[in-house]
Amino acid sequence: MTGVVGLVGVGAMGKGFAKNLVQSGLIVRGFDVSPAAMQTLRDLGGVPASSPADAAAGASWLITSLPGSEEVDEALFGANGAVEGATAGSIFIDTSTSLPKESRSLAERLSSAGMRFVDASVSGTGATVLDKDVVVLAGGSSEDFAACRPVFDGFARTAYHLGPVGSGSLGKLLINVVVVGNRLALAESLALGMKAGMDPAALLAILKDGPAYSKAMDLKGEKMIAREYTPQSTLAQSLHGTDLLLEQAREVGSPLFGVAVYSQVAQAAVAMGLGDLDPAALLEALLLMGGGERGG
């Protein structure tokens, strides 16, 4: 496979994209405001760029892997933004978690600039993307989705075309409704069991071996019982994600009781100083609320 992929954002997810795309034979020109992230890109075999515009220059595809729509907007349309360096007809692929209406607005602006757009939210984590164990949820035209196949096949185990622009963003939000519910349920069960005196490793084992099982147990269970919260993402980012979920629910008038509870617990955790830790630190927040001592 040959071709050049521009990449803006070499954080937890972006470095996984870079690693796998380089291994698939694509040239990755990347930019990040963090010098450490740029060194990571070099170590992975990517080509450092001096700005988003430089990352987009000569690239057939430009991936944004950023915290949210404001950062994407600045990276594309701000000073030395990617649109300045891109060739007409290039495909912009936004993997950031956004609202569908934000993706549709971005597509309109890029179309006016002669660019194509696919919102390609990614279901997975910074840890699983390194092993190419993520799923792409894409919104856009059938032609643009097909044109992005070399990129998606490079960093993901599968990709779904869910419909027009905005469909990928919506799909990611709907998955996250279940993800946050599973994480909170796991943390509550472990906290209760630990306070009641059960061995947490034994508890996690029986949770996994029965009808309660969820992938959250594989991704966060060991971190929780070890009270080891080195971030693969952060609780603060997770809280921001629930804000998007609740906004989307309000827009269409659909209740999200579980997400609202998760949001309250996450807010409390951030107020306790746990915001920069992995979302597994939900367990720590519950233990502290129950009168326990800080661990981890």
N, C-alpha and C positions, 0 to 999 in steps of 0.2 A: 504494500500500500504506500502511496506517495501523496504529498500534499502538505500544506502549511495550515496550522490551526493557531489562531491568536487566542490568548488566555489572559483575562484580567481578573486577578484574585487567585493567589496561590496559598490559600489557607487550608483548613482541615480537609475540605472537599477538593479544592483546586489542586493540591499536590497529588491527590489520588488520580485526578483526571490526567495531570501531566505525566505521572509515572506510566500509566497504562497506555496513553496515546503515543508516547515515545517508544514504548515496547512494541506497539502495533506497527511502527514504521513511519508515523507521521512526524513532521517537524513542528515543535511547539515553541512559539514565541510568546513569552509571558511577561506580565508586569504586575507588581504588587508594591504598595507603599512601604512594606516592611523589608529592610535589608536582609533579615534572617530568612524570610520567605524567598527572596531572590536567590540567596545562596542555596536554599533547598532545590529550587528550580535548576540551578547549574548542576548540582549533584545528581539530579535525576536525568540529566542529558538534555534539558531544555535550553532554549536560547533567550537570555535576558533581553528585555526591551526597555527603553528609557521612558515610555509613557504608554497610555492606552492607544494613542494614535500610532505609535511605533509598533505595538503588538499587532495591530490590525493591518499594517502595511503589507501587501502581498499575500494576505491570508484568504483562503476560500471560506473559512468559517471563523467566527469570533465568539468565544465562550465567555460569559460573565458569571463569576462565582463569588458573589458578594452578599453582605448581610441582608440587604433589602432594596426596595425600589429607589430610594433616594440616592444610595450609593451607585446603583446602576445608572441612573439618570446622569449623575456627575461624570461617571466613567465614560459614558457615550457622548454626551453633549457639552461637557464642561471644557475648560482650557486643555488643549492637547488631547481631546476626547477621541474615542475610537472612530467615530464617524468621520473625523477629519482625515484619518489615514486609510480608511477602507476603500476598496474598489467598488464601484457601482455593481449591484447584483450579488455582493457578498451576503452570506447568511449569518445573522446574529442569533446566537443561541443563549437564552438567559436561563440559568439553572437556579437562580435565587428563588426563595420562597416568597411569593407575592400574591396579591389579590387578582382575580381574573380581570377586573376592570383596569388594573394597573398594566397588565400584560397587553390588553387590547389597545390602551392608550399608547404604549411604547411601540407597538406594531404600526400604528398609524403614523407616528412621527418618523419612524425608520423608513416606511414606505414613501413618505414625502421626500426623503433624502435619497431615494433610489435603492434602498436596501431591503432584504428579505428578513423575515423574523419567525422563529419558533420558540415558544415558551416550553422549556424542557425541564420541569421540576424533577428532582432526583429523590427517590425513596431509598434511604440508606443512611449511613453515618460515615464520619471521617475514617473510622477503622475499617468498615466493610468495603469502602470504595478502593482502598489499597489492594484488596483482593479481587477487585472487579465484581464485587457482590452488591451491586446496586441496580435499581430498575428506573428507567427513564419513562416519564409520563409527559407526553408531548402534545402540544396544541399548535395547529398551523395547517397550511394546505397539504394535501397528499403529496404534491410534487416537492415541496420544501422538506417534508419529513423524509421522503426517499433520498433526497440530496444530502441529508444529515446522517444517513445510515453508516457511512464509514467512521464518523466520529462516535456515534452512539455504540456501535459494535466495538470500538476501540476501548471504551472505558466502562461499559455496562454489560451485565449478563443478558439483559433483554430490554426492549423498548416498545412501548405501546403508543400508538397514535389514537388519541381520544377524541379528536374532533378539531374544530376551528381554534384559532388563537384564544387563549384563556382556559381551554379545557385542561391543559397540563397543570396549570396553577390550581385549578379547582380540584383536580384529582389528588394533588399533594395535600391540600387542606383536608380532604375527606379521609385520607389515610392517617393524617396526624390526629384527627378526632379519636381514632382507635388507639394510636400509639400512646398519646398522653394518658388515656384511660388505663391502658395496660401498665404503664410505668407507675401510676399512682396506686393502682390495686396491688401491684407487687410490693411497693414500698410499705403500704399499710399492713399487708400480711406479715412481712418480715419484721416490721417494728412491733407488731402485736406479739408475734411468736418470740422475739428476743426478750421483750419485757416479761413475758410469761415463763421464760426459762428454757425454751426449746433451743437446741443446737441449730444455729442458722444454716449450716451446711446441709444438715438432714432435712430441714424445712424446705430449702431450695430444691433439693433432690425430689421430694415428694410432690412439690408444686409442678416440676417439670414432667413428672411421670404420671400424668393424669389429665382430666378434662380442663383444669385451670391453665394448662400450658399456653404460653405466648412467646414470641420471639424476643420480647423484652427480657425474659429470663435469661436467654443466652447472651444478650448484649449488655445487660446491666446487672444481672443477678450476682455474679462474682464480685463485681465492684461494690455492690451494696453490702454483701455479707462481710467483705474485707474492710469495709468503710474506707475504701481507696478511691478518691474522687478526681484523679488526674483527668483533665477535661479532654474528651473527644469532641464535644460541643459544650455549651455552658447552660446553666440554669437560666441566666439572664436572657440568652438567645431563645430558650424554650418559652420563657414568659412572653417575649415579643411574638413568638409564633402563635400563642394562644390569643393574643390581641387580634391577630389577623383572622383567626377562626371565629372569634366572637363578632367581629365586624361583618364578616361574610354572613353569619347566621342572622344578624340583625337586618341586613340588607334584604334577605329573602323571607324573614319572619319564621325561622326554624329554631326551636329550643336546643340548647346545648348544655344540659345540666352538668354532665361530667366534666366538660371542659371548663365550665365556670368554677367548679370546685378545685380542679387542678390549678387554675389561674390564681386562686386565693392562696393555696398552699405554696405555690411558686413565689408569689409576692412576699409571703412571710419568710420564706427561705432566703430570698434576696435581702430582705431587711435584717436577717440574722448574719449577713456577711458571707453567704454561700453562693452568691450570684456568679462568681468566676469559676466555680467548680462544675464538674460534670452533672448532668441531670440526675444521676444516681444519688446525688446528695439530697434528693427528696427524702430519702430514708433518714438522713441526719437531722433534717428539719423536724420530722415526725418524732424522732427520739428526744430531741430537745424540747418540743412542745409537751412531751409526756414526762418531763422532769429529769431526763437523762443528762449525762455529762458529754461535752463535745469530744468527738473522736475523729478519726480519719486524718 
